[in-house]
Amino acid sequence: MIQLNRRCFCFVVEPAAANRVRMPSPWSLDEPMSPHELREMRDFFWSTAPKARRGRRVIWEALRDAAECGDLDVKQRLLDMHNIRLGNPDMTICIDGSGTRYKLPMYVLSDPTNLN
């Protein structure tokens, strides 16, 4: 939403509510795994994503930083700083400024409910 600030005669641009990040809904794995196994899976995804998938490395790095951050306000600032829009508010689909789509699996965004 764009508002006119009458005190300084400038425009203030607020992020659209549709682009506000939220925590993912609870989910579970088909078969429980240990925290160590989950960490290995996440590390493998993040180490291969910039090479195996489309998109820019700097955006992949920003997405990792946002995914691993527990604070929603910090997540939102990271996404805004890199001009990343949300296809889904839980970050499973993100879109950079050039229109490239980034698909993130749930296991990199939050812990499953059945973690051992």
Residue frames relative to the residue before (quaternion, step in Angstrom):
aa qw qx qy qz dx dy dz
M 1.0000 0.0000 0.0000 0.0000 0.00 0.00 0.00
I 0.2279 -0.7649 0.5895 0.1243 3.57 -0.97 0.86
Q 0.0502 -0.7947 0.6049 -0.0080 3.55 -0.88 1.03
L 0.3795 -0.6883 0.5662 0.2485 3.53 -1.14 0.61
N 0.2228 -0.7499 0.6104 0.1242 3.56 -0.76 1.05
R 0.3067 -0.8119 0.4717 0.1560 3.58 -0.26 1.28
R 0.6012 0.5785 -0.3725 0.4064 3.63 1.11 -0.47
C 0.8073 0.2184 -0.1206 0.5348 3.61 0.92 -0.80
F 0.3861 -0.7513 0.4558 0.2805 3.60 1.31 0.09
C 0.5339 0.5779 -0.4372 0.4357 3.53 0.87 1.00
F 0.4650 -0.6601 0.5103 0.2961 3.55 -1.25 0.30
V 0.1994 -0.7452 0.6269 0.1086 3.53 -1.09 0.81
V 0.1585 -0.7885 0.5901 0.0705 3.57 -0.70 1.09
E 0.1398 -0.7875 0.5979 0.0529 3.55 -0.68 1.13
P 0.5286 -0.6262 0.4494 0.3556 3.61 -1.01 0.73
A 0.5230 -0.6353 0.4691 0.3205 3.55 -1.03 0.79
A 0.5850 -0.5956 0.4193 0.3566 3.56 -1.06 0.74
A 0.6246 0.5570 -0.3375 0.4309 3.58 1.09 -0.66
N 0.7103 0.4269 -0.2593 0.4960 3.60 1.17 -0.41
R 0.4530 0.6693 -0.4619 0.3654 3.59 1.19 0.44
V 0.3934 -0.7298 0.5143 0.2194 3.56 -0.78 1.06
R 0.0514 -0.7726 0.6316 0.0388 3.55 -1.19 0.63
M 0.6024 -0.5456 0.4277 0.3956 3.54 -1.23 0.35
P 0.5309 -0.6284 0.4560 0.3396 3.60 -1.05 0.69
S 0.5606 -0.5721 0.4754 0.3639 3.55 -1.23 0.46
P 0.6063 -0.5482 0.4117 0.4031 3.60 -1.14 0.49
W 0.0000 0.7871 -0.6151 0.0463 3.56 -1.07 0.79
S 0.2019 -0.7801 0.5776 0.1303 3.59 -1.23 0.30
L 0.5012 -0.6311 0.5112 0.2988 3.53 -1.29 0.51
D 0.5911 -0.5480 0.4417 0.3940 3.57 -1.20 0.43
E 0.7738 0.0628 -0.0277 0.6297 3.56 1.06 -0.82
P 0.4949 -0.6783 0.4478 0.3075 3.61 -0.75 1.00
M 0.0875 -0.7744 0.6237 0.0601 3.56 -1.20 0.57
S 0.5722 -0.5877 0.4457 0.3586 3.55 -1.27 0.31
P 0.6444 -0.5026 0.3916 0.4229 3.60 -1.22 0.30
H 0.6177 0.5485 -0.3400 0.4495 3.59 1.07 -0.71
E 0.6607 0.4971 -0.3040 0.4732 3.60 0.93 -0.86
L 0.6337 0.5228 -0.3246 0.4688 3.59 1.03 -0.80
R 0.6424 0.5195 -0.3162 0.4663 3.60 0.96 -0.87
E 0.6475 0.5102 -0.3181 0.4682 3.61 0.97 -0.83
M 0.6436 0.5208 -0.3170 0.4626 3.58 0.99 -0.83
R 0.6570 0.5041 -0.2996 0.4738 3.57 0.98 -0.88
D 0.6588 0.5111 -0.3142 0.4540 3.58 0.88 -0.92
F 0.6399 0.5196 -0.3247 0.4637 3.57 0.99 -0.82
F 0.6398 0.5201 -0.3330 0.4575 3.61 0.91 -0.87
W 0.7252 0.4495 -0.2660 0.4486 3.59 0.70 -1.06
S 0.6613 0.4982 -0.3273 0.4554 3.62 1.02 -0.61
T 0.7459 0.3929 -0.2280 0.4870 3.61 1.08 -0.59
A 0.5216 0.6867 -0.4059 0.3026 3.62 1.11 -0.53
P 0.6950 0.4733 -0.3208 0.4360 3.66 0.73 -0.85
K 0.7025 0.4516 -0.2672 0.4808 3.60 1.11 -0.60
A 0.7550 0.4221 -0.2083 0.4564 3.56 0.90 -0.96
R 0.7604 0.3148 -0.1743 0.5407 3.58 1.17 -0.45
R 0.6058 -0.5486 0.4255 0.3887 3.54 -1.27 0.32
G 0.5729 0.6122 -0.4398 0.3219 3.51 -1.28 0.29
R 0.5393 -0.6287 0.4687 0.3068 3.50 -1.35 0.25
R 0.5960 -0.5982 0.4099 0.3450 3.55 -1.06 0.80
V 0.6531 0.5260 -0.3288 0.4343 3.61 0.88 -0.86
I 0.6423 0.4975 -0.3227 0.4856 3.60 1.07 -0.67
W 0.6266 0.5218 -0.3382 0.4698 3.60 0.97 -0.80
E 0.6540 0.5074 -0.3136 0.4653 3.60 0.98 -0.81
A 0.6502 0.5021 -0.3127 0.4769 3.59 0.98 -0.81
L 0.6403 0.5154 -0.3232 0.4689 3.59 1.02 -0.78
R 0.6386 0.5100 -0.3349 0.4690 3.60 0.98 -0.75
D 0.6456 0.5177 -0.3239 0.4585 3.58 0.91 -0.90
A 0.6774 0.4843 -0.2906 0.4714 3.58 0.92 -0.88
A 0.6555 0.5212 -0.3142 0.4472 3.59 0.94 -0.88
E 0.7349 0.4277 -0.2345 0.4712 3.59 0.97 -0.81
C 0.5802 0.5740 -0.3750 0.4395 3.59 1.26 -0.10
G 0.3478 -0.7688 0.5034 0.1862 3.59 -0.84 0.92
D 0.6423 0.5265 -0.3118 0.4616 3.60 1.25 -0.29
L 0.4243 -0.7378 0.4659 0.2420 3.60 -0.57 1.15
D 0.6380 0.5293 -0.3393 0.4446 3.61 0.99 -0.74
V 0.6571 0.4882 -0.3068 0.4856 3.59 1.00 -0.82
K 0.5965 0.5521 -0.3540 0.4627 3.60 1.01 -0.79
Q 0.6834 0.5000 -0.2859 0.4487 3.55 0.82 -1.05
R 0.6531 0.5095 -0.3212 0.4591 3.60 0.94 -0.83
L 0.6332 0.5248 -0.3334 0.4610 3.60 0.99 -0.79
L 0.6634 0.4926 -0.3048 0.4736 3.59 0.91 -0.88
D 0.6696 0.5031 -0.2998 0.4567 3.60 0.90 -0.91
M 0.6381 0.5493 -0.3229 0.4323 3.60 0.98 -0.87
H 0.7591 0.3509 -0.1816 0.5173 3.57 1.08 -0.73
N 0.4513 -0.7215 0.4246 0.3090 3.57 1.31 0.34
I 0.3483 0.7250 -0.5046 0.3137 3.55 0.96 0.97
R 0.1925 -0.7694 0.6017 0.0942 3.56 -0.78 1.08
L 0.4084 -0.7165 0.5163 0.2311 3.53 -1.19 0.50
G 0.3128 -0.7112 0.6012 0.1870 3.53 -0.93 0.96
N 0.7444 0.0926 -0.0491 0.6595 3.54 1.27 -0.68
P 0.5293 -0.6701 0.4117 0.3184 3.62 -0.87 0.84
D 0.6566 0.5049 -0.3214 0.4590 3.61 1.20 -0.36
M 0.5320 -0.6689 0.3577 0.3764 3.61 1.33 0.20
T 0.4048 0.7104 -0.5006 0.2844 3.64 1.10 0.25
I 0.7541 0.1236 -0.1200 0.6338 3.58 1.25 -0.39
C 0.0060 0.7855 -0.6164 0.0552 3.55 -0.77 1.12
I 0.1793 -0.7826 0.5921 0.0694 3.57 -1.14 0.68
D 0.3131 -0.7607 0.5361 0.1892 3.58 -0.76 1.00
G 0.7531 -0.4283 0.2756 0.4165 3.56 -1.32 0.11
S 0.6909 0.4541 -0.2859 0.4845 3.60 1.16 -0.47
G 0.6023 -0.5950 0.3461 0.4042 3.59 1.30 0.02
T 0.4572 0.6710 -0.4601 0.3593 3.60 1.26 0.09
R 0.3050 -0.7587 0.5550 0.1528 3.57 -0.93 0.99
Y 0.1419 -0.7614 0.6307 0.0484 3.52 -1.08 0.89
K 0.1447 -0.7934 0.5882 0.0593 3.58 -0.69 1.10
L 0.1082 -0.8016 0.5876 0.0210 3.54 -0.75 1.13
P 0.3985 -0.7107 0.5205 0.2552 3.59 -0.88 0.90
M 0.6422 -0.5478 0.3747 0.3835 3.57 -1.16 0.59
Y 0.6546 0.5581 -0.3321 0.3870 3.60 0.95 -0.78
V 0.6569 0.4590 -0.3373 0.4941 3.62 1.19 -0.20
L 0.6795 0.5179 -0.2769 0.4398 3.59 1.24 -0.35
S 0.7976 -0.0663 0.0618 0.5964 3.59 1.11 -0.62
D 0.5600 -0.5895 0.4653 0.3499 3.53 -1.30 0.33
P 0.4738 -0.6491 0.5025 0.3188 3.59 -1.07 0.65
T 0.5798 -0.6025 0.4200 0.3528 3.57 -1.20 0.45
N 0.7429 0.3927 -0.2242 0.4937 3.61 1.15 -0.45
L 0.2304 0.7749 -0.5467 0.2182 3.59 1.03 0.79
N 0.4390 -0.7014 0.4951 0.2649 3.61 -0.90 0.93
